[in-house]
Amino acid sequence: QVRLEESGGGSVQPGGSLRLSCVGSGFSVSDQIMTWHRQAPDEAREWLATFAPGGATFYSDSAKGRFTVSRDDHKNTLFLQRDSLKPEDPAVYYCENFDSATWGQGTWVTVSS
């Protein structure tokens, strides 16, 4: 069974850093197109980044230069790094196995001082 589990969310101060993890089970993250998205309250889900099986990465215009996606094949885990968190960053962050259309349950990120 293909499953995804995100973690690493929580409350972060403005300007702080965040590293989210997405652990895959039932498949290898290195073989699948993996994506990160976020959804702020009362807003549509927004695509942030994609990590392709060959190692290529793609970012939305809003995420480019602000987020970094990476992968650890040994841990079967996808990561999303965000430095210098801003007030517009609070949201539920989701990872997705694009090939199987499987989503994780999401992890909340809030920004507060």
C-alpha positions as CSV (number, residue, x, y, z in Angstrom):
1,Q,0.0,0.0,0.0
2,V,1.4,3.4,-1.0
3,R,1.4,5.8,1.9
4,L,3.0,9.1,2.7
5,E,3.5,10.7,6.1
6,E,4.6,14.3,6.5
7,S,6.2,15.7,9.6
8,G,8.2,18.7,10.8
9,G,5.5,21.3,11.0
10,G,4.8,23.5,14.0
11,S,5.1,27.0,15.1
12,V,8.1,29.0,13.8
13,Q,9.0,32.6,14.5
14,P,9.1,35.0,11.5
15,G,12.5,34.7,9.9
16,G,13.0,31.2,11.2
17,S,13.7,28.1,9.2
18,L,11.7,24.9,8.6
19,R,12.4,21.5,7.2
20,L,9.5,19.3,6.4
21,S,9.8,15.6,5.8
22,C,7.7,13.2,3.8
23,V,8.4,9.5,4.4
24,G,7.1,7.1,1.7
25,S,6.1,3.5,2.3
26,G,5.0,0.9,-0.1
27,F,7.1,2.4,-2.9
28,S,10.4,4.1,-3.5
29,V,10.4,7.9,-3.6
30,S,13.3,7.7,-6.1
31,D,11.1,6.0,-8.7
32,Q,8.2,8.4,-8.5
33,I,7.4,12.0,-9.3
34,M,7.1,13.6,-5.9
35,T,5.6,17.0,-5.2
36,W,5.0,19.4,-2.4
37,H,2.0,21.6,-2.0
38,R,0.5,23.8,0.6
39,Q,-3.0,25.1,1.4
40,A,-3.6,28.2,3.5
41,P,-6.9,28.7,5.3
42,D,-9.7,29.6,2.9
43,E,-7.4,29.3,-0.1
44,A,-6.9,26.7,-2.8
45,R,-4.1,24.2,-2.6
46,E,-0.9,25.6,-4.2
47,W,1.8,23.5,-5.9
48,L,5.3,24.4,-4.6
49,A,7.9,22.0,-6.0
50,T,8.5,18.7,-7.8
51,F,11.3,16.2,-7.5
52,A,11.6,14.0,-10.5
53,P,13.0,10.4,-10.4
54,G,16.1,11.5,-12.3
55,G,16.8,14.2,-9.7
56,A,15.5,17.2,-11.6
57,T,13.6,19.7,-9.5
58,F,11.0,22.2,-10.5
59,Y,9.5,25.1,-8.5
60,S,6.5,27.4,-8.9
61,D,7.3,31.0,-9.4
62,S,6.2,31.8,-5.9
63,A,8.4,29.0,-4.4
64,K,11.5,29.6,-6.5
65,G,14.3,31.0,-4.4
66,R,12.3,30.5,-1.2
67,F,11.9,26.7,-0.9
68,T,14.3,23.9,-1.6
69,V,13.2,20.3,-2.2
70,S,15.5,17.4,-1.7
71,R,15.4,13.7,-1.3
72,D,17.1,11.0,0.7
73,D,16.8,7.7,-1.1
74,H,18.2,5.7,1.8
75,K,15.5,7.0,4.1
76,N,12.9,7.0,1.4
77,T,12.1,10.5,2.3
78,L,11.4,13.8,0.5
79,F,12.2,17.1,2.2
80,L,11.1,20.7,1.9
81,Q,13.3,23.4,3.3
82,R,12.1,26.9,3.9
83,D,14.3,29.6,5.3
84,S,13.3,33.1,6.4
85,L,9.6,32.2,7.1
86,K,7.2,35.0,6.5
87,P,3.7,35.8,7.7
88,E,2.2,34.5,4.4
89,D,3.8,31.0,4.9
90,P,1.3,29.5,7.4
91,A,-0.5,26.6,5.8
92,V,-1.0,22.9,5.8
93,Y,1.9,21.4,3.8
94,Y,1.3,18.2,1.8
95,C,3.5,15.9,-0.1
96,E,2.2,13.9,-3.0
97,N,3.2,10.8,-5.0
98,F,2.1,12.2,-8.3
99,D,2.3,8.9,-10.2
100,S,-0.2,7.2,-7.8
101,A,-2.1,10.3,-6.9
102,T,-1.5,9.6,-3.2
103,W,-1.4,12.4,-0.7
104,G,-0.1,12.6,2.8
105,Q,-2.3,13.9,5.7
106,G,-0.4,17.2,5.7
107,T,1.5,19.0,8.4
108,W,0.6,22.4,9.8
109,V,3.0,25.3,9.8
110,T,2.2,28.4,11.7
111,V,4.3,31.6,12.0
112,S,4.1,33.5,15.2
113,S,6.4,35.5,17.4
